[in-house]
Amino acid sequence: MVFPQRKDRDLAKYWRNCVLGARRGGIGHPDYLEIRYEDLILRTEETLRLIYNFPDLDYDEVMHRAHLPTVTTVIPAARNS
């Protein structure tokens, strides 16, 4: 969503209202989990484990590295001579 010609203060108030609205609608419901961005950045593995355990999924350590690029090795097929 784009907010042309909005002041930072207006955007901050909008964001705060969105977060508070989500909290009002979610707190107390068994399917509501709130995660702070700071926790995801500073305590990544602990926070990812919390997120995965919430719907009773197993945590895989590879999730801690999901943001890293992957390397693919291509092995040419053998020629039939």
Buried (B, 14 or more C-beta within 10 A) or exposed (E): EEEEEEEEEEEEEEEEEEEEEEEEEEEEEEEEEEEEEEEBEEEBEEBBBBBBEEEEEEBEEEBEEEEEEEEEEEEEEEEEE
